[in-house]
């Protein structure tokens, strides 16, 4: 395969971004943490299909990745579209944790116990809703049912709400084996925080970041969101300056998807207070330029990392992958999801648990896995997943390598795709010949749009279910 080409600095290659061109290519589309996207999952898929996939995957002896969904939050952020339950009582988590243990037992029956868990991720909701004892018991149960890695290169991460954690929380998490942290910050402007019901002084995040650095966590990520009410280029630039001073290893800067018809809390946000399309684009371009100048590598889409972070290293070596946690260095693992709404990626299937708590509980209480929807990939799906993920991870495609791996002629197989890509080529978003395709710096801002060219599952109706590209 071709080695990844050097990537020019954003500020050098895109000193004056063409905002009109970007607006012309804007729209709705998937983030491609899976292919096919979740809109292609079918209800004609249940526990039997998942257990069959687990049996096939055991034959590969691949390492495992575990995702545990903790759905509880003490407060509801108005922008949130996650599957969560609002409560201030930590005791509410007890029956949920008990059923998680039962789900582990059910899943473990179908897994080779020798397979090592190299990646663990607790998401939510707010995992730090759990008290320290509950966290310990959950990790003990995971260790009892799965072969958790103790290798220094393991990737054990947890999402943290700085309002729900302190330095003692971090010390406890480290003792449990976590070595990566992801802090939800969103924005440091008080006016924006009030509008989204998430008042979070800078000191809360800064204290945790300082302690994480002192304790030697391998990596720390901060989540930010642009497109929120009252944001401007100047206000978000100020937030970025403060965040850069905190020196996190990684940054995830998401584009807010305002879908109040689907997510009830978003109805508390006044649409008139949201930045317009031109402002959102200007914020995005300013963000890429500012972070690049500060020394961060624009991994792709909304992810940035220090050059020595494992994400940047993996991208330089052509080993970067994608899964439901976004960009990752461990996506070649089979992913097992635990908890309400969790998604597994095992062998050639995606399998999702019931999104309704009562339905998930009933399945577990009946001694059954809670799988309620999913899809088994065809050969064409596997090929297109590979192409889309390589495009989004490498910002390039090596057609000769794809032909060798899948036994196709790219020029024939993707003839209709090249017709769609011709417009992007004319607009300077990509360059390609019969050997390879390269995404230009401007094209990196539209990488989801480029990936959609290879998607055969995406209909006009499905597109409206996804967030805006820009």
C-alpha positions, 0 to 999 in steps of 0.5 A: 500500500502507499504510505500516507502522504504528508498533510499540509497545515490548514493555515498554509493550504486554506488561508481563505476558505471558500465559504460559498463552496462549502455552503453549496455542498452542505447537507445532512449525512451520517458520521459513518461510525458504522457502515451501513449506518444505523438507519439500515438496521432492521427489526428482523434481527435478534439474539439468535443472529448475534450469538451466531456472529459471536460463534463465528468471531470466536474462530478469529480469536480477535481481541475484544472491545467493550462498551458499557452504556450508563444512561443516568444524568442528574441534569438534562443538557438542552442540546443532548440527543443521547439515550439517558435517564434524568434522576438525582438518586444514585440508588436508581442505578442499582437495579441497572447495574444488577441487570448489567451483570446478568447481561455480562453472564449471558454474553459470556456464554457465547464468548471465548474466555481467552479473548483479551479486552484491549479496549473498554469505554464507559459512555452515557448518559454520565458514567460519573453519575455512579458513586465510587463504590458502584464504579468499583463493583461494575469494574469487578463484574467486568473483570469477573466475566471478561479477560481485561487487559493489564497491558500498558497499551490497553485503551480504557476510557470513561466519559466525565462530566466535570460537574460530577467528578473531582480529583478523588474521582480521578484517583479512583478511576486510575485505581480501577485501570482507566488510563484515558479520560474524556471531559465534556466541556462544550463551551466556556462562555457563560451565556452559552452555558446558561442557554443549554442548561450546563453552567460549568465554570472553567475551574472545574475542568481545569482542576481535573485536567491538572490532576489527570496530567499529574496522575499520568493518564495516557490521554485526555480528551475534551469535547466541545460543540459549535453551533450552540445558541449565542455562539459567535466566531469571537466567543468560540475563539475565546473558548478555544484559546482557554482550552489550548492553554489547558493542553489536552492531548485530544479534542473532539469538536462536534457540530450541534444537530438541532433536531427538536422534533426528535429530542424533546430537551432541544425544544428548550433552545430558541432556534433564533439564538442559533448561529446561522450557516455562515457563522457556523462555517466561519467557526469551523474554519477558524477552529481548524486553523487555530488548533493547527497553528497551536500544534494539533493534527486535524485527524478528520471531521471533528477530531484533533490530537497532539502529534505524539498522541496515539491517534496521530501516530496511527494515522501517520502509520495508516492504522487509524480506524473508526467504530462507534466511539469515533476515531480509534486505534482498536477498531479491529477488535470485535466490539461488544456493547452492554446496556440499554441501546448499546451497539455491538460490532461482531464479525460481519454484523451490527447488533443493537440493544433495545433503546427503551429501558423497560424493553431491555430490562424485560429481555435480561430478566427473561434470560435473553440478550436484549438485541432488537435490531441490526444487520448482517453485512453483505460482501458489497457492504464490507467493501464499501465500509473499508473504502469509507473508513479508509477515506475518513481515516487516511484522507486518501484511497489506494485503489490498487490496494483495494483491488488486491484486497477485494478482487475487484476493478475499482474503475468498473465497480465504482463507475457510478461513484466516480461520476458523483465525485467529478463535481467534487474534483472540479471544485478542488475538494479531491484529486484522483487518478486510476491509482489513488484518490487524495482529499484536499485540505478544503475537502477534509471539511466535507469528508462526510459528503465525500464518503456518502458518494460510496454509500448505497444504503442512503436515501433522501429520506434517511439523510434527514435523520442525520446531522448537518455536515457543516 
